């Protein structure tokens, strides 16, 4: 699996040759630096570690400073490991959007937008209890029953309830790469991508 | 530089369309593909609103067809629009005239702008 780290820029749309309106996300991807090459002999598994995003020297812990210095690069903000990178890479190499081709399908991993404390209707898609009329009140967004009574005398683990929503790692599958602009390190992906604008995402193929 | 704008400028072809606003009566000539044949369809009505900006902008047109109100939203930059004709300039006080939906017949008239 090859991949690259990037930043979500925002969404827009354009018209294709047949006049269809294509929704798409603009992603700034790379250039990433290879900061470590893990090998079977040394680490027990083969992988490539790449880093992206500038970071101030004074905000970097000394241990990380040394790690990036070894790769001959400035400190970076986001570090991700890829197993089975298709291209042969060495320490200090750069990974750019050249690894992709237009029309190809990719997966995108990001952290979804945080929604705060939410009820079961929004969080789990419950339908609420009953209707608005017939004298009912305040049950419209209620969760309903949590289970049976004297047996089992408890609420089962994993019962879906209200709570924190969003901020999860989400993977969006099979997004088509519509356009690659190598001069600006930009990718234009079809559809939406998890996370807020400016958040880090990894694009995998 | 705003990167979204950069992408929009490289992907979307900006179209020259006549200037119009809410309250105006326009005719949108729209290309329709039927099988292999391509023909043009007219949609004439009152502009309810113009929405969005630049490359992703749209506008809504409302007409009364066989006594039923029909509204259609067109992307301003769509290549399927072959042309837009402005038939009448209307005098309205707001940018979005959704109040027009409540009216029919004589009440739904819009005063024409005197040039």
Contacts between the chains, C-beta under 8 A, distances in Angstrom:
chain1	res1	chain2	res2	distance
A	9	B	3	4.7
A	9	B	4	5.8
A	10	B	3	7.6
A	10	B	4	4.3
A	11	B	4	7.6
A	12	B	4	5.4
A	12	B	7	6.3
A	12	B	8	5.3
A	12	B	11	8.0
A	12	B	55	6.8
A	12	B	56	6.1
A	13	B	55	7.8
A	13	B	56	5.5
A	14	B	8	7.1
A	14	B	11	3.9
A	14	B	12	4.9
A	14	B	55	7.4
A	15	B	12	6.8
A	15	B	13	7.7
A	15	B	75	7.7
A	15	B	77	6.9
A	15	B	78	6.3
A	15	B	79	5.3
A	19	B	31	7.6
A	19	B	78	6.5
A	19	B	79	4.7
A	19	B	80	4.4
A	21	B	75	5.9
A	21	B	78	7.1
A	26	B	3	5.9
A	26	B	4	5.2
A	26	B	7	4.9
A	28	B	3	6.3
A	179	B	7	7.5
A	179	B	11	6.7
A	181	B	7	7.2
A	181	B	10	7.1
A	184	B	3	6.8
A	184	B	6	6.6
A	186	B	3	6.4
A	186	B	6	7.7
A	186	B	7	6.5
A	188	B	7	5.9
A	188	B	11	7.3
